[in-house]
Amino acid sequence: MANPDILFRGIPRARTRGYTANVIAAMRPEIVVVPCCGSFSLAVVAIEAGMQPSEIVCGDISLYSTALGYAIMDQDWRLELKDERGETVKSYLDQGPIAKAAAVFFMLRVLQYDRKVMKAWHIDHQRELLLNVDAYMLQLQEAVSEMRERLHGIEYHARDMWDTLEEHRQNPKAVLLTNPPRYDGGYDRMFAGIDAIFDWDEPEIGQFREADYKRLMDLLGESEAHTMMYYATQGEDPTPLWGEPWRAVFADRPGNTKRSGVNWIIANGSYKDHMIARTAMHQGKPKYPLFMGELSAESVLTAHREHKAVGDFYRDLFIHRIEGAQGEVYLSLLVDGYLLGVIGLHLQSFRSGSGVLKGTKASDLPVKVVFAFSVPHDVYARLHKLTLMSLLSSWLWDDCFAGQGWYDIRGCPRMIQSTMLTPYPENKTARGTGLKMRSRDRQDDGSFKLVYDGKVVDRTREETLKVWLDKFGKQTR
Ligand SMILES: C[S@@+](CC[C@H](N)C(=O)[O-])C[C@H]1O[C@@H](n2cnc3c(N)ncnc32)[C@H](O)[C@@H]1O
């Protein structure tokens, strides 16, 4: 079993976990409740966000979670064999909760090779596992002990999520992280074999079904506790299915194709200002290939005006976090003809001079940056800073607007400004780009309203790239 940690991998992906951690850190609830905790990855997130283990309550109905939960709590429980296939781990069943969890995980791994038609490859792997059971059991017990170290002190109950929710849903100081199964039958299939091998005091309740969502969303929609619901779809914001007060607060499309699904976080009320404004994922075709390559001093950066459809298409493709505002002017940023970033601006007041205060000039008005996204890149960790630094460079503005009457009169804007509503007290991506925080206001719901601005510098495309390469080009993933 080259990869025992496969058994411990949870479903929410890194960005979704990161957002969750930041919301918890910003809200500082008294208790975090995970009613269907699977592999406990959301409990780990809560710990990483600064919660004490004693402030975390988990539940699930599967043997898998129960085995891990009791191991984490150091609590013994009844686990017996009911099928001879389990004989191979029998001697571990009276060695305490860590060994019991490892025995369940070992058998899960063995069963993962069971197929109606077993290929030689499956048979070999299964046989190899069974031959080396003691070595693998050692490995698994170490992995379980590691989880125990991380999470010891939390509470786990093998019980129905409805009971866990009922207990905590009216607590305004609770955050509920709710991630029930998304597709009927998936967990039945996953656990079917294992439940035939072991006998334990199983809660007499079936797996949550797709048809239960309506009841769940109605119940939590009118609850006091702040709920984050994890929900994956092929595209559209699912909240209209459930109406008020649900709203999408986060979306992540892990793949780069239009076919890849979107992982949503839906909340029952807080972060109102993150509400998604557009209702449909934009349909369209890519105009440029995405930048996946390497940057060097010879790379050529260019910027272009784009139609709204092009801007929306790429914004949808890169969408990480939902902010409602729509740009009025869209730009693309390219490297050697490949798309690096997409930007939405409000230029109207700069262009028309409206809103100028006495004693200032129209050209002093900042241009509002409504959004800026950069292509997710496998290698460069700080690529988005290049998009921001380009926005703070005169060449980008010349590329896009030179030759237009208003631009030739007013010239390049002196300042750009960006306002964001986020659970974070700071936008780390701005660091080192020239953007500075102008103000930070804590909102009633614990989120922050941050205003950043920065001076646009007289700089060529080559200079911008050189500064980025020197400062950030070596920071890779
Ligand atoms: C999508 S998974 C949760 C994944 C989890 N966030 C993780 O990181 O592994 C759904 C979980 O819901 C559990 N579940 C299904 N029906 C349940 C119910 N009625 N009560 C409690 N848990 C339930 C399943 O056993 C499964 O572990």
The ligand as a Tripos MOL2 file, in Angstrom:
@<TRIPOS>MOLECULE
LIG
   27    29     1     0     0
SMALL
NO_CHARGES

@<TRIPOS>ATOM
      1 C1        -19.1000   14.1510    1.3100 C.3       1 LIG1
      2 S1        -18.7270   13.1260    2.6820 S.3       1 LIG1
      3 C2        -17.9770   14.1890    3.8050 C.3       1 LIG1
      4 C3        -16.5620   14.3750    3.4650 C.3       1 LIG1
      5 C4        -15.7830   15.0950    4.5030 C.3       1 LIG1
      6 N1        -15.9810   16.5160    4.4630 N.3       1 LIG1
      7 C5        -14.3340   14.7390    4.3910 C.2       1 LIG1
      8 O1        -13.5290   15.6460    4.3970 O.co2     1 LIG1
      9 O2        -14.0030   13.5820    4.2390 O.co2     1 LIG1
     10 C6        -20.2640   12.7470    3.3010 C.3       1 LIG1
     11 C7        -20.2930   12.0050    4.6210 C.3       1 LIG1
     12 O3        -21.6410   12.0520    5.0920 O.3       1 LIG1
     13 C8        -21.8780   10.8670    5.8350 C.3       1 LIG1
     14 N2        -23.3170   10.7120    6.0130 N.ar      1 LIG1
     15 C9        -24.2430   10.3220    5.1140 C.ar      1 LIG1
     16 N3        -25.4750   10.2980    5.6590 N.ar      1 LIG1
     17 C10       -25.3190   10.6940    6.9560 C.ar      1 LIG1
     18 C11       -26.2260   10.8760    8.0400 C.ar      1 LIG1
     19 N4        -27.5180   10.6390    7.9010 N.pl3     1 LIG1
     20 N5        -25.7040   11.2770    9.2210 N.ar      1 LIG1
     21 C12       -24.3860   11.5240    9.3750 C.ar      1 LIG1
     22 N6        -23.4850   11.3770    8.3820 N.ar      1 LIG1
     23 C13       -23.9490   10.9710    7.1820 C.ar      1 LIG1
     24 C14       -21.1930    9.8090    4.9930 C.3       1 LIG1
     25 O4        -20.9530    8.6510    5.7610 O.3       1 LIG1
     26 C15       -19.9200   10.5440    4.5400 C.3       1 LIG1
     27 O5        -18.8590   10.2790    5.4150 O.3       1 LIG1
@<TRIPOS>BOND
     1     1     2 1
     2     2     3 1
     3     2    10 1
     4     3     4 1
     5     4     5 1
     6     5     6 1
     7     5     7 1
     8     7     8 2
     9     7     9 1
    10    10    11 1
    11    11    12 1
    12    11    26 1
    13    12    13 1
    14    13    14 1
    15    13    24 1
    16    14    15 ar
    17    14    23 ar
    18    15    16 ar
    19    16    17 ar
    20    17    18 ar
    21    17    23 ar
    22    18    19 1
    23    18    20 ar
    24    20    21 ar
    25    21    22 ar
    26    22    23 ar
    27    24    25 1
    28    24    26 1
    29    26    27 1
@<TRIPOS>SUBSTRUCTURE
     1 LIG1         1 GROUP 0 **** ****
